[in-house]
Amino acid sequence: MNENLWEKLIENIRYDIKHGDCEALYELLSFLPDDTLCGYLDEDEAESLKSNINQLAKENNIVSN
């Protein structure tokens, strides 16, 4: 991805968060697999979330990302 595009995206994300509008960010993040999202978090927090996701998937007979 073009570095200028990255910078513009970060600028827009910061603006949206500052103004309480996270809808576009949620939409963007929805395309990422759970493992990728958890990789951004603290290791202990990520492991806890992965465990919860896997348990919910198991209970609902679905495959988690």
Secondary structure as GFF3:
##gff-version 3
##sequence-region A 1 65
A	DSSP	alpha_helix	3	18	.	.	.	ID=ss1
A	DSSP	alpha_helix	23	29	.	.	.	ID=ss2
A	DSSP	alpha_helix	34	38	.	.	.	ID=ss3
A	DSSP	alpha_helix	43	59	.	.	.	ID=ss4
###
